[in-house]
Amino acid sequence: KTQVLPNVWKNYLQNVQSKDLDLPGYVSSILEGSANNSDLPSLGIAVSGGGFRAAIFGAGVLNTLDGRNESSKSAGIGGLLQASLYLTGLSGGSWLVSSFAQADFPTIQEVIFGIPGGSNTSGYAGWNIEFNAFLPHDNTTLDIPYLQGVINETLGKFDAGFPITFVDLWGRCIARHFVNGTNSNDIFTTITDLHGAGVTYSSL
């Protein structure tokens, strides 16, 4: 808070002032750093739930708040994302936040479409939301092995003595769509070390 945020808030203030908006003097003094760093705002961003729709909508909002977005900077709102202390998401919103963190916070376009040169083995490959989460193909011949692969990925947990629930299967399906390790060419692959296997929040 003392090393990063003062400069981030100053940058945001410059974006606001570029729109000739009048801010109260105490706000300007806080954001420009003439007040104590302890007076800087504590901003948190929460992305709501709602499946793919929430993830996509939340991505649009984060893109709007991103200081790297030139159109947002010129509108006077870019930079709030960098100034936030907390970023959290629920359900579909957590898919966005998780993939954003796993990709090491690139631009939102790179979160969704992948980092140039990224693949399932190197870099970040982006989202696979063109596929249905649970039955990604309209061909049963392809969906059955897909679901069998999802089931097989949960067997390690079962073998360790833990119960398996629908949530485990759903989590493996969502991983194929948002966690690095899958791209549109290998979403049906049943190799269990793909599809974000072994990725944990504590490893990010």
Backbone bond lengths (Angstrom), bond angles and torsions (degrees), N, CA, C in turn:
res aa  C-N    CA-C-N  psi(-1)  N-CA   C-N-CA  omega(-1)  CA-C   N-CA-C  phi
1 K - - - 1.468 - - 1.520 111.24 -
2 T 1.314 117.86 -30.41 1.466 119.57 -178.61 1.519 112.59 -88.88
3 Q 1.333 118.29 -22.59 1.465 120.44 -174.93 1.518 113.28 -100.76
4 V 1.318 117.87 -33.77 1.465 120.81 -173.45 1.519 112.11 -101.78
5 L 1.326 116.73 -49.81 1.452 120.17 -170.54 1.521 115.94 -63.04
6 P 1.342 120.11 -36.61 1.478 117.05 179.95 1.526 112.88 -54.63
7 N 1.321 117.87 -45.37 1.469 120.14 179.99 1.516 111.57 -69.82
8 V 1.330 116.93 -35.91 1.460 120.03 179.78 1.524 110.57 -64.68
9 W 1.330 116.09 -44.53 1.468 118.82 179.01 1.524 111.05 -67.11
10 K 1.324 118.18 -35.34 1.471 120.22 176.23 1.527 110.24 -61.54
11 N 1.328 116.67 -43.71 1.466 120.18 178.75 1.524 111.00 -61.71
12 Y 1.339 115.47 -42.70 1.462 119.01 178.32 1.529 110.19 -62.92
13 L 1.337 117.08 -42.34 1.456 120.70 179.93 1.533 110.93 -60.09
14 Q 1.325 116.84 -39.50 1.464 120.24 177.60 1.523 110.90 -61.32
15 N 1.350 116.54 -39.25 1.465 119.63 177.65 1.525 111.01 -63.81
16 V 1.335 116.49 -41.25 1.467 120.68 178.81 1.523 110.21 -65.35
17 Q 1.329 116.14 -46.32 1.468 119.77 -176.92 1.524 112.12 -66.90
18 S 1.318 116.94 -24.73 1.468 119.36 178.37 1.524 111.37 -65.34
19 K 1.331 116.62 -16.71 1.471 120.90 178.73 1.532 111.22 -95.26
20 D 1.340 116.55 9.26 1.469 121.70 179.55 1.528 111.99 56.53
21 L 1.325 115.10 39.42 1.461 119.81 175.73 1.522 109.02 -91.82
22 D 1.310 116.32 137.23 1.455 121.00 179.16 1.526 109.30 -90.01
23 L 1.317 114.89 117.91 1.455 120.51 176.13 1.513 109.35 -102.62
24 P 1.331 117.88 147.99 1.469 119.13 174.01 1.524 110.25 -56.09
25 G 1.321 116.10 146.96 1.460 120.87 -175.92 1.511 113.37 -56.54
26 Y 1.352 117.35 -38.84 1.464 118.55 -178.05 1.525 111.42 -67.55
27 V 1.344 117.17 -31.08 1.466 120.41 177.65 1.518 109.49 -67.76
28 S 1.329 116.67 -47.48 1.458 120.66 179.57 1.515 111.34 -60.55
29 S 1.335 117.03 -41.51 1.467 119.49 -178.48 1.524 111.25 -65.38
30 I 1.324 116.37 -35.90 1.469 119.39 177.93 1.524 109.98 -68.26
31 L 1.332 115.99 -49.00 1.456 119.73 -174.06 1.525 112.93 -71.39
32 E 1.330 117.60 -29.61 1.467 118.79 -179.40 1.522 112.19 -85.36
33 G 1.343 117.46 -5.69 1.454 120.43 172.87 1.500 115.59 95.55
34 S 1.346 118.75 3.27 1.459 119.00 179.45 1.528 111.59 -78.22
35 A 1.319 116.99 -14.74 1.470 120.88 173.61 1.530 108.43 -93.68
36 N 1.312 116.55 177.55 1.460 120.68 178.35 1.527 110.68 -68.27
37 N 1.341 115.27 145.47 1.458 119.02 177.08 1.518 112.04 -59.25
38 S 1.329 116.66 -27.34 1.461 119.48 179.66 1.525 111.79 -66.63
39 D 1.339 116.60 -16.26 1.460 120.38 179.05 1.526 112.98 -85.61
40 L 1.327 117.21 -6.09 1.460 119.45 179.98 1.523 110.10 -62.31
41 P 1.318 117.01 143.59 1.465 119.54 179.96 1.529 111.28 -62.24
42 S 1.320 115.91 150.40 1.466 122.06 171.12 1.522 107.11 -105.58
43 L 1.315 115.22 103.09 1.459 121.32 -174.38 1.520 110.27 -102.35
44 G 1.319 116.33 131.51 1.454 121.68 173.54 1.514 109.89 -122.43
45 I 1.334 116.70 144.73 1.461 122.34 178.48 1.523 107.91 -119.60
46 A 1.328 116.30 127.41 1.466 121.59 178.01 1.525 108.81 -117.88
47 V 1.331 116.69 128.43 1.463 122.36 178.86 1.521 107.37 -101.79
48 S 1.314 116.47 125.22 1.457 121.10 -173.46 1.519 112.42 -72.34
49 G 1.320 115.12 169.09 1.451 121.40 176.20 1.520 111.60 -87.40
50 G 1.326 115.52 171.98 1.458 120.87 179.62 1.518 112.85 138.41
51 G 1.329 116.50 30.00 1.465 120.32 174.09 1.517 113.98 66.17
52 F 1.328 115.34 -147.45 1.461 121.05 -178.46 1.531 111.11 -57.88
53 R 1.331 115.91 -39.61 1.470 119.47 -178.63 1.521 110.89 -59.80
54 A 1.343 116.68 -43.86 1.469 120.55 179.80 1.522 110.81 -65.16
55 A 1.318 116.88 -40.99 1.463 120.00 179.70 1.525 110.88 -62.54
56 I 1.317 116.48 -43.97 1.463 120.72 -177.91 1.533 110.63 -69.90
57 F 1.339 116.42 -44.45 1.466 119.62 178.83 1.528 110.47 -63.12
58 G 1.339 116.38 -45.20 1.463 120.19 178.72 1.515 111.59 -60.62
59 A 1.336 116.43 -37.90 1.469 119.98 177.67 1.521 110.58 -62.27
60 G 1.323 117.15 -39.24 1.457 120.78 177.91 1.519 111.88 -63.54
61 V 1.343 116.13 -40.84 1.461 120.28 179.60 1.527 110.15 -67.00
62 L 1.353 117.23 -46.48 1.468 119.17 179.79 1.520 111.24 -62.19
63 N 1.318 116.93 -36.84 1.462 120.48 177.30 1.528 110.15 -62.31
64 T 1.322 116.61 -37.97 1.458 121.38 179.72 1.526 111.90 -68.17
65 L 1.340 116.87 -31.88 1.462 121.17 -178.26 1.524 113.06 -89.22
66 D 1.336 117.13 -4.17 1.456 122.37 -174.08 1.528 110.76 -78.77
67 G 1.324 116.40 126.60 1.461 121.38 179.57 1.513 113.52 -68.64
68 R 1.332 117.97 -11.83 1.463 120.73 176.94 1.521 112.09 -85.37
69 N 1.315 116.65 -7.08 1.458 122.70 179.32 1.527 108.24 -87.96
70 E 1.316 116.60 109.43 1.472 120.73 -174.09 1.522 112.28 -62.10
71 S 1.331 117.94 -37.34 1.464 118.82 -179.69 1.529 110.68 -69.08
72 S 1.327 117.12 -32.79 1.472 119.71 176.60 1.521 111.31 -71.10
73 K 1.328 116.00 -37.95 1.462 118.85 176.27 1.522 110.48 -61.95
74 S 1.320 116.95 -43.22 1.459 119.73 -178.39 1.527 111.67 -70.34
75 A 1.337 117.14 -22.16 1.470 120.67 176.61 1.522 111.54 -84.41
76 G 1.339 117.16 -8.88 1.448 120.81 176.53 1.518 115.06 89.67
77 I 1.327 118.14 10.50 1.472 119.25 -179.98 1.523 112.87 -118.68
78 G 1.308 118.48 -12.95 1.457 120.52 179.04 1.510 111.83 -63.66
79 G 1.320 116.45 134.76 1.457 121.70 178.66 1.511 113.85 118.19
80 L 1.326 117.24 -14.97 1.467 119.23 178.59 1.526 111.67 -66.50
81 L 1.325 117.62 -31.33 1.470 119.73 177.73 1.525 110.12 -62.24
82 Q 1.320 117.34 -45.14 1.460 121.02 -179.79 1.526 111.49 -67.49
83 A 1.323 117.59 -26.25 1.458 121.37 -178.40 1.523 113.02 -84.29
84 S 1.319 117.16 -7.85 1.463 118.96 -176.10 1.528 110.77 -76.39
85 L 1.322 114.81 138.05 1.466 120.88 175.34 1.516 111.36 -84.85
86 Y 1.326 116.08 -28.22 1.463 120.62 -174.37 1.526 109.31 -132.42
87 L 1.320 115.28 141.29 1.457 121.80 173.88 1.515 107.05 -138.78
88 T 1.317 116.29 120.45 1.456 120.03 -177.29 1.521 109.67 -138.14
89 G 1.311 115.81 162.70 1.450 120.21 179.37 1.508 111.03 -149.05
90 L 1.315 115.69 152.61 1.457 122.80 177.79 1.516 108.80 -114.90
91 S 1.316 116.76 131.47 1.465 122.66 175.05 1.529 110.17 52.32
92 G 1.342 118.37 -116.75 1.458 119.43 -179.37 1.516 112.93 -57.76
93 G 1.329 117.05 -32.05 1.463 120.53 175.63 1.511 112.11 -65.77
94 S 1.338 116.62 -31.86 1.466 119.72 178.89 1.523 111.08 -72.73
95 W 1.332 117.42 -25.46 1.472 119.39 175.63 1.525 109.18 -63.55
96 L 1.333 115.71 -43.41 1.464 120.74 177.12 1.524 110.97 -63.22
97 V 1.338 117.13 -51.97 1.458 120.98 -175.55 1.530 110.36 -62.28
98 S 1.331 117.02 -41.01 1.475 120.72 -179.66 1.526 111.45 -64.47
99 S 1.321 116.77 -45.49 1.463 118.68 -179.19 1.519 110.76 -69.24
100 F 1.323 117.68 -34.29 1.455 122.70 177.16 1.529 109.98 -61.90
101 A 1.335 116.44 -44.94 1.469 121.07 179.47 1.524 110.92 -69.29
102 Q 1.338 117.03 -42.48 1.455 119.25 -177.67 1.520 111.76 -64.60
103 A 1.318 116.47 -34.39 1.464 120.57 179.48 1.528 112.09 -80.38
104 D 1.341 117.19 1.22 1.457 124.18 178.47 1.524 112.03 69.16
105 F 1.336 115.81 40.09 1.460 124.16 169.87 1.537 113.98 58.27
106 P 1.336 116.90 54.07 1.470 118.40 172.86 1.528 109.31 -78.37
107 T 1.313 118.14 -170.21 1.464 119.89 173.78 1.527 108.66 -66.06
108 I 1.316 115.91 158.49 1.468 119.85 -178.71 1.529 110.56 -63.81
109 Q 1.325 117.62 -34.69 1.467 119.42 176.84 1.529 110.56 -59.46
110 E 1.339 116.84 -38.79 1.464 120.25 179.68 1.525 111.41 -73.41
111 V 1.335 117.52 -30.39 1.465 119.63 175.40 1.526 109.45 -62.54
112 I 1.311 116.91 -45.33 1.462 120.89 -174.92 1.526 111.78 -78.27
113 F 1.330 117.28 -47.54 1.454 120.39 -172.76 1.524 114.01 -98.14
114 G 1.326 117.03 -7.21 1.456 120.69 179.44 1.517 111.96 98.96
115 I 1.311 114.59 154.67 1.457 121.28 176.50 1.524 107.65 -83.31
116 P 1.327 118.85 131.64 1.464 120.38 -178.65 1.524 111.65 -49.32
117 G 1.314 115.76 128.96 1.460 120.70 -177.49 1.512 113.28 87.31
118 G 1.336 116.67 -6.03 1.457 120.13 -179.34 1.519 111.28 -75.80
119 S 1.296 115.91 150.13 1.462 121.57 176.96 1.515 107.25 -147.73
120 N 1.326 115.91 -172.71 1.457 118.21 -179.78 1.527 111.99 -71.38
121 T 1.319 118.30 -14.23 1.461 119.98 -178.66 1.524 113.20 -112.09
122 S 1.325 117.13 -20.47 1.463 119.14 179.92 1.521 109.44 -142.02
123 G 1.297 116.22 129.55 1.445 119.33 -179.02 1.516 111.08 79.26
124 Y 1.304 116.38 -170.01 1.459 121.81 -177.85 1.518 108.71 -111.03
125 A 1.337 117.44 126.70 1.460 121.52 -170.74 1.519 114.36 -93.60
126 G 1.335 118.68 -8.59 1.462 120.62 178.11 1.515 113.66 91.56
127 W 1.336 115.39 -174.93 1.462 122.72 -176.74 1.526 111.36 -85.07
128 N 1.318 115.35 156.76 1.469 122.74 175.45 1.520 109.82 -120.43
129 I 1.327 117.17 49.48 1.458 120.04 -172.96 1.530 113.52 -81.84
130 E 1.324 116.54 1.63 1.465 117.67 173.76 1.527 111.40 -74.63
131 F 1.351 116.25 -10.06 1.460 121.52 179.12 1.521 109.98 -104.34
132 N 1.324 116.87 142.45 1.455 121.67 171.55 1.521 108.72 -60.66
133 A 1.319 117.15 142.95 1.468 120.35 -173.40 1.526 112.90 -66.40
134 F 1.336 117.92 -43.19 1.460 119.56 -172.90 1.528 112.46 -99.55
135 L 1.312 117.34 -36.19 1.468 121.96 177.33 1.523 107.64 -126.62
136 P 1.328 117.12 84.06 1.466 120.40 -169.15 1.519 115.19 -73.60
137 H 1.303 118.12 -7.87 1.455 119.96 -177.78 1.514 109.36 -131.05
138 D 1.307 118.39 151.61 1.463 120.50 176.10 1.523 111.56 -88.14
139 N 1.321 115.15 8.85 1.465 121.33 178.96 1.527 108.66 -109.15
140 T 1.335 116.94 113.18 1.467 121.27 -177.74 1.519 111.67 -58.15
141 T 1.324 117.35 -32.07 1.457 121.09 -179.73 1.528 111.34 -60.62
142 L 1.335 117.00 -31.56 1.462 121.25 177.76 1.529 111.94 -89.58
143 D 1.333 117.33 -32.98 1.465 120.13 -178.21 1.525 112.79 -69.20
144 I 1.333 117.78 -36.33 1.471 120.42 -177.55 1.528 111.24 -63.75
145 P 1.336 119.86 -49.74 1.477 117.76 176.32 1.526 112.89 -63.77
146 Y 1.332 116.70 -32.34 1.463 120.62 176.31 1.526 109.55 -59.33
147 L 1.317 116.99 -51.68 1.463 120.95 -179.60 1.526 111.38 -65.64
148 Q 1.333 117.12 -35.43 1.465 119.65 177.29 1.527 110.31 -64.35
149 G 1.315 116.83 -38.91 1.459 120.18 176.87 1.522 111.40 -63.92
150 V 1.337 116.38 -40.44 1.461 120.67 177.48 1.530 110.15 -61.21
151 I 1.325 116.58 -44.03 1.470 121.31 178.88 1.523 110.22 -63.15
152 N 1.327 116.67 -44.61 1.470 120.13 -178.46 1.528 111.78 -60.30
153 E 1.326 116.38 -32.98 1.457 120.01 -178.93 1.527 112.71 -68.59
154 T 1.322 117.19 -18.50 1.462 120.19 179.12 1.528 112.39 -93.09
155 L 1.329 117.96 -5.27 1.462 119.96 -174.70 1.524 112.43 -66.58
156 G 1.324 117.36 -29.93 1.462 119.17 177.91 1.512 111.29 -61.21
157 K 1.306 115.84 -39.40 1.468 119.90 177.27 1.533 110.09 -66.24
158 F 1.325 115.79 -42.39 1.465 120.06 179.08 1.527 110.85 -63.80
159 D 1.334 115.98 -43.74 1.464 120.18 -179.85 1.525 112.22 -63.67
160 A 1.342 116.39 -26.10 1.463 120.24 178.38 1.527 112.38 -81.43
161 G 1.346 116.22 -0.66 1.459 120.16 175.13 1.513 115.34 96.99
162 F 1.336 116.80 10.21 1.458 119.88 -179.98 1.526 109.85 -98.72
163 P 1.326 117.93 146.68 1.467 119.75 178.20 1.530 111.02 -71.90
164 I 1.305 115.07 147.23 1.463 121.71 177.10 1.523 107.74 -103.52
165 T 1.325 115.96 134.66 1.463 120.81 177.69 1.524 109.39 -125.56
166 F 1.326 115.08 175.58 1.454 120.15 177.23 1.524 111.15 -59.32
167 V 1.334 116.68 -32.20 1.467 120.62 -178.81 1.529 110.86 -60.80
168 D 1.341 117.07 -36.82 1.468 119.77 177.65 1.527 110.55 -62.81
169 L 1.319 116.35 -43.58 1.471 120.35 179.82 1.527 110.65 -66.81
170 W 1.325 115.94 -43.36 1.464 120.48 178.83 1.529 110.65 -61.40
171 G 1.332 116.39 -41.48 1.457 120.66 179.09 1.520 112.34 -60.55
172 R 1.325 116.90 -39.89 1.463 120.13 178.72 1.529 110.93 -68.59
173 C 1.342 117.24 -35.25 1.466 120.08 176.14 1.527 110.94 -65.75
174 I 1.330 116.23 -45.61 1.466 120.12 -179.57 1.527 110.77 -64.78
175 A 1.339 116.84 -34.74 1.465 120.10 178.62 1.521 110.86 -59.11
176 R 1.312 117.23 -36.48 1.467 120.75 179.35 1.526 112.10 -66.05
177 H 1.309 116.61 -19.19 1.456 120.52 -176.35 1.526 113.71 -101.59
178 F 1.347 117.67 -23.72 1.456 119.61 -172.99 1.525 114.93 -129.75
179 V 1.315 118.74 -20.49 1.464 121.15 -176.46 1.521 108.76 -96.52
180 N 1.317 116.16 139.88 1.456 119.21 -179.28 1.522 110.24 -60.66
181 G 1.299 116.00 144.40 1.454 121.39 -179.04 1.513 111.85 126.54
182 T 1.327 116.52 -0.45 1.461 121.59 179.29 1.514 108.55 -141.42
183 N 1.315 116.39 139.22 1.452 119.12 169.10 1.526 108.21 -129.57
184 S 1.308 117.17 178.22 1.469 120.23 -173.79 1.522 112.54 -64.67
185 N 1.329 117.73 -17.66 1.465 120.02 -179.86 1.516 113.54 -84.43
186 D 1.344 117.81 -21.57 1.463 118.74 -176.15 1.530 113.53 -125.96
187 I 1.340 116.85 21.60 1.460 119.30 -178.51 1.526 111.78 -62.62
188 F 1.328 117.79 -26.34 1.462 121.03 -179.86 1.526 112.72 -91.38
189 T 1.325 116.95 -1.98 1.459 120.19 -179.54 1.517 110.20 -66.58
190 T 1.331 116.54 137.78 1.467 120.93 -177.28 1.523 112.37 -102.17
191 I 1.328 117.80 14.89 1.465 120.15 175.97 1.529 107.72 -69.60
192 T 1.315 116.68 121.65 1.467 119.61 -169.03 1.518 114.35 -76.11
193 D 1.328 119.32 -9.45 1.465 117.94 178.14 1.527 111.80 -93.13
194 L 1.318 116.92 8.06 1.465 121.52 172.27 1.530 108.92 -96.14
195 H 1.299 116.61 -169.83 1.455 123.81 170.77 1.530 112.98 60.85
196 G 1.327 116.19 39.67 1.449 119.98 175.98 1.508 114.76 73.98
197 A 1.313 117.04 17.82 1.469 119.44 -179.77 1.521 109.87 -58.81
198 G 1.306 116.35 132.20 1.454 121.68 177.18 1.514 115.24 84.10
199 V 1.336 118.26 -3.12 1.460 120.80 178.77 1.522 108.69 -76.14
200 T 1.307 117.33 127.93 1.457 122.63 177.14 1.520 109.61 -126.22
201 Y 1.342 115.93 156.18 1.460 118.96 177.71 1.518 111.13 -60.43
202 S 1.329 116.67 -37.70 1.461 119.26 -177.73 1.531 113.14 -69.76
203 S 1.345 116.19 -13.33 1.475 118.63 179.20 1.523 111.48 -89.03
204 L 1.320 117.99 -8.40 1.463 120.43 -175.47 1.525 110.34 -82.30
